[in-house]
Each structure stands twice: as structure tokens, then as C-alpha cells.
Amino acid sequence: MRIGEGHHLGGSLLLRCRDKLNALAISVKNRWPSVRLRVTEGWDEDGHHSTESLHYEGRAVDITTSDRDRDKYAMLARLAVEAGFDWVHYESKGHVHCSVKSDHSVAAKSGGCFPGRAWVTTEGGATKAMRDLRPGEHVLASMETAAGVALVYSEVIAFLDRDPAARKHFVVIKTEGGASLSLTVAHLLFVTEGNCSAGSTMRTVFAGEVQPGQCVLTAAGGGRLSRIARVGLREDRGAFAPLTRHGTLLVNGVLASCYAALDQHHLAHWALAPLRLLYRCTGPGRHHGDGMHWYSRALHWIGTLLLDPERLHPWGVEDPER
């Protein structure tokens, strides 16, 4: 996503609006691979609009494509509607105007989760839907060894977030090998660059930053890299973030981190060590209700005080009043 020269999104742009912009940026990239979404006007601090303009509330943006091809603007408006903007207006030939409801009416933050129908592989090789998974069960995950990444079964000790009724937008990642994984924008995913050869160094990126051409580790062949063919967006039901002892799990046959919001998996895994120790002593957290785990919320609050804001994803923690 590009910001037009002389304009900026501004710190006061509502997170709901930013969420829809992120979704639209993915759709634009998929529709026109060489084109990016361009924001020409976001938050207005210079008084260029009428007094009732939503630009002053951080709820409106004016957009074009990066190539400024006006023949694309009608389709851009359609993509904006599909991305979830509550109002899309295309009258001027110079840009498309989009706006959203206030954050009070619709929760904006996405957290770090998988949809309820996503599946994991349990010990013994059977599959189970995420919505049916319970602490104490063992699922296919990974661990680092001297020889590289090895697949292991790891105990689910808690849910960092759980909301069966939630409806969210998920990034959908499809590989050339046929795997398809859905996860929220702020969730961490392991990827490699280059030719997808064995031994390639893996790193974590936010799901919203994943690019076609990168490679992910899949369960096929006991752990094989597969190239990402397409990245899209889809609304789905349920939001589940299981935590395993190893901090990883394979969802729909693709290796993902258990963590979100923070840009480094290893740092997040270190920060969750006290919680893992607690459950090692008391047993898995079987009685944690729906919603975000208290430890996750406290950890994110501490992170906002101690860490560089660039390390934290702006949509990494769900609104507590959802």
C-alpha cells in the first residue's frame, strides 16, 4: 500500500479503516500483480474538507491505484466493497472515496487466530477441526534440531484466544502443492525465500505481509517446503489461537507459529515461558473460557510500554468489548 505524496494516513485513522485498507491492498495486489493500492487522502488535519467530513474522524480515505489508471477505478470501487468498507463512493474521476462505521459499532482489531473450520492433525494421524480442539490433546507441530526443523506432536496447553461466534477476515494462503491456510493478518507464519530447497532458513512474518513466491513448510513428505501460489482474503467464522508447548503447530497441513502481534517468534516464545511453566505444574488450562487469555492481554500491554512500536502489529489484540 502506498501513501500519496503530500498526504498521510495519520495516527488518528481508525483501526477499522486501517483493517479494511489492508484487506483492499491484498485484493488489489491479487487483481493487478504489478499495481499497489494508493491512498491520496486519509486523516485530515489541515481543514481541507467540510466540517462534517469523516476524514476528521479518521473514518474515510480517498484511494487510487499506484499507476493512476482511471480505467481501473470502477473495479477498485467494487474491490473496496468486497473488502468491507461500509460506504464506497465513485463519482469523481480522480479517486474512489471509502468510509467505515465507527470502531464502537464494529470491533476493528483482528487478534491472531485461525477460523473454526481449520484443522489440525492429532496424535495417531486423525484430523480435528480447530473449534473441537481441547487443551491436553497433542497435535502435529515442529521443533528445531541440529539437522533443521523436525515434525513432532506437541501438547495443547491453553488457548491464547477463543471465540467460536466471531466473524473475521482471514488471509488465505494457497500453495502450489494444494495446501490452503487461513489466519488473521497479525498472526505469524514461517516462510523462506528462494527456491524452496531443503535446509533453507525460515523466518516469521505477519500473515498480512506474506507474498506469492515465498515458501512454507507443509506436512507432505514428512515436512516439505511448498511455494505460495496465491494470497487472498476471506471472511470466516470462529477465532481460535491454541498454544502448544513447542509454540508451533501445523494448521491445514502448513506450519504456523502459535503467536501473533509481535514480529519475532522466538521473542514471543520466550515471553510465554512463564505460562508454559505454570501449566506444566498445574496441567493444561482446561477451564479457560472464551475470549483472550489474561496472560496474552497483560503481555501485550507490557510490550506496548517496553518495545519499539514497530515491533508490534497494530491489529494484534482484539478489542476487549467485542
C-alpha positions as CSV (number, residue, x, y, z in Angstrom):
1,M,0.0,0.0,0.0
2,R,1.4,3.4,-1.0
3,I,0.7,6.8,0.5
4,G,0.3,9.6,-2.0
5,E,2.9,12.4,-1.9
6,G,1.8,15.2,0.4
7,H,-0.7,13.0,2.3
8,H,-0.6,10.5,5.1
9,L,-2.8,8.1,7.0
10,G,-2.2,9.8,10.3
11,G,-2.1,8.3,13.7
12,S,-5.8,9.1,14.2
13,L,-7.1,6.9,11.3
14,L,-9.5,4.4,13.0
15,L,-8.2,0.8,13.2
16,R,-11.3,-0.4,11.5
17,C,-10.5,1.8,8.5
18,R,-6.9,0.5,8.5
19,D,-8.2,-3.1,8.6
20,K,-10.3,-2.6,5.5
21,L,-7.4,-0.8,3.8
22,N,-5.2,-3.8,4.5
23,A,-7.8,-6.2,3.1
24,L,-8.2,-4.0,0.0
25,A,-4.4,-3.8,-0.6
26,I,-4.3,-7.6,-0.8
27,S,-7.2,-7.7,-3.2
28,V,-5.6,-5.1,-5.4
29,K,-2.3,-7.0,-5.5
30,N,-4.1,-10.2,-6.5
31,R,-6.2,-8.4,-9.2
32,W,-3.2,-6.5,-10.7
33,P,0.1,-8.0,-9.5
34,S,2.2,-5.1,-10.6
35,V,-0.1,-2.5,-9.1
36,R,-0.5,-1.3,-5.5
37,L,-3.2,0.5,-3.6
38,R,-2.5,4.2,-3.3
39,V,-4.1,6.4,-0.6
40,T,-4.3,10.0,-1.7
41,E,-6.2,11.3,1.5
42,G,-6.6,9.8,4.9
43,W,-6.8,11.7,8.2
44,D,-7.3,15.5,7.5
45,E,-5.5,17.8,9.9
46,D,-5.4,20.8,7.5
47,G,-9.1,21.6,7.3
48,H,-9.5,20.9,3.6
49,H,-12.9,19.2,4.0
50,S,-16.3,20.3,5.1
51,T,-16.9,20.3,8.8
52,E,-19.0,17.1,8.8
53,S,-16.4,15.1,6.8
54,L,-15.5,11.7,8.1
55,H,-11.9,12.5,7.2
56,Y,-11.7,14.4,10.5
57,E,-12.9,11.3,12.4
58,G,-10.3,9.0,10.8
59,R,-13.1,7.0,9.1
60,A,-12.6,7.9,5.5
61,V,-9.9,7.5,2.8
62,D,-9.6,8.5,-0.8
63,I,-7.8,5.9,-2.9
64,T,-6.5,5.2,-6.4
65,T,-4.2,2.6,-7.9
66,S,-0.5,3.2,-7.9
67,D,-0.5,3.5,-11.7
68,R,-3.3,6.1,-11.6
69,D,-5.1,4.2,-14.4
70,R,-8.6,5.6,-14.2
71,D,-10.0,2.7,-16.2
72,K,-9.3,0.6,-13.1
73,Y,-11.2,2.8,-10.7
74,A,-14.7,1.2,-11.2
75,M,-13.2,-2.2,-10.3
76,L,-11.3,-0.6,-7.5
77,A,-14.6,0.6,-6.0
78,R,-16.0,-2.9,-6.3
79,L,-13.0,-4.4,-4.5
80,A,-13.4,-1.8,-1.8
81,V,-17.0,-3.0,-1.2
82,E,-15.8,-6.6,-1.1
83,A,-13.1,-5.6,1.4
84,G,-15.8,-4.5,3.8
85,F,-15.9,-0.7,3.6
86,D,-19.3,0.4,4.7
87,W,-19.6,3.2,2.1
88,V,-17.9,3.4,-1.2
89,H,-18.5,6.5,-3.5
90,Y,-17.1,6.7,-7.0
91,E,-18.2,9.9,-8.7
92,S,-15.0,11.9,-9.1
93,K,-12.8,10.5,-11.8
94,G,-9.8,11.4,-9.7
95,H,-10.3,8.9,-6.8
96,V,-12.6,6.4,-5.0
97,H,-13.9,7.6,-1.6
98,C,-14.4,4.9,1.1
99,S,-15.5,5.2,4.7
100,V,-16.4,2.9,7.6
101,K,-18.6,2.9,10.7
102,S,-17.0,3.9,14.0
103,D,-14.9,1.4,15.9
104,H,-17.6,1.5,18.6
105,S,-20.0,-0.2,16.3
106,V,-17.7,-2.8,14.8
107,A,-14.6,-4.2,16.5
108,A,-11.6,-3.5,14.4
109,K,-8.7,-5.5,15.8
110,S,-8.3,-9.0,14.5
111,G,-6.1,-10.6,17.0
112,G,-4.1,-13.7,16.0
113,C,-6.3,-16.7,15.2
114,F,-7.4,-19.4,12.9
115,P,-11.1,-20.0,11.8
116,G,-13.1,-22.7,13.5
117,R,-13.2,-25.0,10.5
118,A,-9.4,-25.0,10.2
119,W,-8.0,-28.4,11.1
120,V,-5.0,-29.9,12.9
121,T,-3.5,-33.4,12.9
122,T,-3.8,-35.1,16.3
123,E,-1.6,-37.9,17.6
124,G,-2.3,-41.0,15.6
125,G,-2.8,-39.1,12.4
126,A,-6.5,-38.2,12.6
127,T,-7.6,-34.6,11.9
128,K,-9.7,-32.4,14.1
129,A,-11.5,-29.1,13.5
130,M,-10.0,-26.2,15.4
131,R,-13.4,-25.5,17.1
132,D,-13.3,-29.0,18.6
133,L,-9.8,-28.9,19.8
134,R,-9.2,-29.0,23.6
135,P,-6.3,-28.4,25.9
136,G,-4.5,-31.7,26.7
137,E,-4.6,-33.0,23.2
138,H,-1.4,-33.5,21.2
139,V,-1.2,-32.0,17.7
140,L,1.4,-32.0,14.9
141,A,3.9,-29.2,15.4
142,S,7.6,-28.6,14.9
143,M,10.8,-28.2,16.8
144,E,14.3,-27.1,15.8
145,T,17.1,-29.7,15.8
146,A,20.7,-29.6,14.7
147,A,19.6,-31.0,11.4
148,G,16.8,-28.4,10.9
149,V,13.1,-28.4,11.5
150,A,11.6,-31.7,12.7
151,L,7.8,-32.5,12.9
152,V,6.7,-33.6,16.4
153,Y,3.5,-34.0,18.4
154,S,3.1,-31.2,20.9
155,E,0.6,-30.8,23.8
156,V,-2.0,-28.0,23.5
157,I,-1.8,-26.3,26.9
158,A,-4.2,-23.4,26.5
159,F,-6.0,-21.1,24.1
160,L,-4.5,-17.6,23.8
161,D,-7.7,-16.6,22.2
162,R,-11.0,-18.4,21.6
163,D,-14.3,-17.1,20.2
164,P,-16.5,-19.6,18.4
165,A,-19.0,-16.9,17.3
166,A,-16.6,-14.3,15.9
167,R,-16.7,-13.4,12.2
168,K,-13.3,-12.1,10.9
169,H,-11.4,-11.5,7.8
170,F,-8.6,-14.1,7.3
171,V,-5.7,-14.0,5.0
172,V,-5.9,-17.1,2.8
173,I,-2.6,-18.6,1.6
174,K,-2.6,-21.3,-1.1
175,T,0.4,-23.3,-2.1
176,E,1.4,-24.9,-5.4
177,G,1.1,-28.2,-3.6
178,G,-2.6,-27.7,-2.9
179,A,-2.5,-26.6,0.8
180,S,-4.7,-23.8,1.9
181,L,-4.3,-21.9,5.2
182,S,-6.4,-19.2,6.7
183,L,-5.2,-17.0,9.5
184,T,-5.6,-13.4,10.7
185,V,-3.5,-10.6,9.5
186,A,-1.4,-10.2,12.6
187,H,-0.6,-13.9,13.0
188,L,3.0,-15.1,12.5
189,L,3.8,-17.6,9.7
190,F,7.1,-19.3,8.9
191,V,8.4,-18.6,5.4
192,T,11.5,-19.0,3.4
193,E,12.7,-17.2,0.3
194,G,14.3,-18.6,-2.9
195,N,14.0,-22.0,-4.4
196,C,12.2,-23.8,-1.6
197,S,15.1,-26.2,-1.2
198,A,15.6,-28.3,1.9
199,G,17.7,-26.5,4.5
200,S,16.5,-23.0,3.7
201,T,16.4,-20.7,6.6
202,M,12.9,-20.0,7.9
203,R,11.8,-16.7,9.4
204,T,8.4,-15.5,10.6
205,V,6.4,-12.7,9.0
206,F,2.9,-11.4,9.7
207,A,0.3,-13.1,7.6
208,G,-0.7,-9.8,6.1
209,E,2.9,-9.4,4.7
210,V,3.1,-12.9,3.1
211,Q,3.9,-12.7,-0.7
212,P,3.4,-15.2,-3.5
213,G,6.7,-16.9,-4.3
214,Q,7.7,-17.4,-0.7
215,C,7.7,-20.9,0.7
216,V,6.0,-22.5,3.7
217,L,6.7,-25.9,5.4
218,T,3.9,-28.4,4.8
219,A,3.3,-31.9,6.3
220,A,3.6,-33.6,2.9
221,G,6.6,-35.9,2.8
222,G,7.3,-35.6,6.5
223,G,8.0,-31.9,6.2
224,R,8.4,-30.4,2.7
225,L,8.7,-26.8,1.5
226,S,5.9,-25.7,-0.9
227,R,5.8,-22.4,-2.8
228,I,3.0,-19.9,-2.1
229,A,0.9,-19.6,-5.3
230,R,-1.7,-17.1,-4.2
231,V,-2.6,-14.9,-1.2
232,G,-6.2,-13.8,-0.8
233,L,-8.8,-12.7,1.8
234,R,-12.0,-14.4,3.1
235,E,-14.5,-13.8,5.9
236,D,-15.0,-16.9,8.1
237,R,-16.5,-17.8,11.5
238,G,-14.6,-18.6,14.7
239,A,-11.3,-17.3,16.1
240,F,-9.0,-19.8,17.8
241,A,-5.4,-19.5,18.9
242,P,-4.2,-22.7,20.5
243,L,-0.8,-22.6,22.4
244,T,1.4,-25.8,22.2
245,R,4.4,-26.5,24.4
246,H,6.6,-26.0,21.3
247,G,5.0,-22.8,20.3
248,T,4.2,-24.1,16.8
249,L,1.5,-26.2,15.1
250,L,0.6,-27.3,11.6
251,V,-2.8,-26.0,10.6
252,N,-4.4,-27.4,7.4
253,G,-1.0,-29.1,6.9
254,V,1.0,-25.8,7.0
255,L,3.5,-24.9,9.7
256,A,2.5,-21.7,11.6
257,S,3.5,-20.0,14.9
258,C,1.2,-20.1,17.9
259,Y,1.9,-16.3,18.3
260,A,0.7,-13.0,16.9
261,A,1.2,-9.3,17.3
262,L,4.9,-9.4,18.0
263,D,7.2,-9.6,14.9
264,Q,9.6,-12.3,16.2
265,H,8.5,-15.8,17.0
266,H,11.5,-16.6,19.3
267,L,10.9,-13.5,21.4
268,A,7.2,-14.3,21.8
269,H,8.0,-17.9,22.7
270,W,10.5,-16.7,25.4
271,A,7.8,-14.3,26.8
272,L,5.3,-17.2,27.1
273,A,7.8,-19.3,29.1
274,P,6.2,-18.5,32.5
275,L,2.8,-19.5,31.2
276,R,4.2,-22.8,29.9
277,L,5.8,-23.4,33.3
278,L,2.6,-22.7,35.1
279,Y,0.7,-25.2,33.0
280,R,3.5,-27.7,33.4
281,C,2.8,-27.6,37.1
282,T,-1.0,-27.4,37.1
283,G,-1.8,-29.2,33.9
284,P,-3.4,-27.8,30.7
285,G,-5.8,-24.8,31.1
286,R,-9.0,-26.8,30.6
287,H,-11.3,-24.2,32.2
288,H,-10.3,-21.1,30.4
289,G,-13.4,-19.6,28.9
290,D,-14.0,-17.8,25.6
291,G,-12.1,-14.6,24.9
292,M,-8.5,-13.6,25.0
293,H,-6.3,-15.2,27.7
294,W,-5.4,-12.9,30.5
295,Y,-1.7,-13.6,30.1
296,S,-1.8,-12.6,26.4
297,R,-3.5,-9.3,27.2
298,A,-1.1,-8.5,30.0
299,L,1.9,-9.4,27.8
300,H,0.7,-7.1,25.0
301,W,0.2,-4.3,27.5
302,I,3.7,-4.7,28.8
303,G,5.0,-4.9,25.2
304,T,3.4,-1.5,24.3
305,L,5.4,0.0,27.2
306,L,8.8,-1.6,26.6
307,L,9.1,-2.4,22.9
308,D,9.5,-0.2,19.8
309,P,6.0,0.2,18.4
310,E,7.4,-1.0,15.0
311,R,7.7,-4.5,16.6
312,L,4.0,-4.8,17.4
313,H,1.3,-5.2,14.8
314,P,-1.4,-2.5,15.1
315,W,-4.2,-5.1,14.8
316,G,-2.6,-7.7,17.1
317,V,-5.0,-7.7,20.0
318,E,-8.8,-8.0,19.8
319,D,-11.0,-5.3,21.2
320,P,-12.0,-6.3,24.7
321,E,-15.6,-5.2,24.1
322,R,-16.2,-7.4,21.1
